[in-house]
């Protein structure tokens, strides 16, 4: 509780100083949280700015999904399923890829390959969930589900 009160006092003092000197306001990184202004790091601000610029001027979720699917199919994927699990905002994707090119690769190498292939589409995405399988593994999984 004390730490919270101290933070609120610092933010209030900073706001008063910024009000007296508008040049200081440009160096502040304040965001509204829970009905009050909270100071955040410049790294968080830069990350948020990148996210906003990419979501406003970048690819839509549907464009991103179709681009990722085309890239994986060009690689030789036999099956690709990509879902935007963030409710359509394009922040989180669930990707399932089946490819014979994964034969002889361990799971980590498969995921690294998919990351490499999709870098231009996922570099500013909050998160992805990958399932990379060989056709034999996929067939076995399908039989087990039935």
Buried (B, 14 or more C-beta within 10 A) or exposed (E): EEEEEEEEEEBEEBBEEBEEEEEEEEEBBBEEEEEEBEEBEEEEBEEEEEBEEBBEEBBEBEEBBBBBBEBBBEBEBBEBEBEBEBEEEBBBBBBBBBBEBBEEBEEEEBBBBBEEBBEEBBEBBEEBEBBBBBBEBBEEEEEEEE
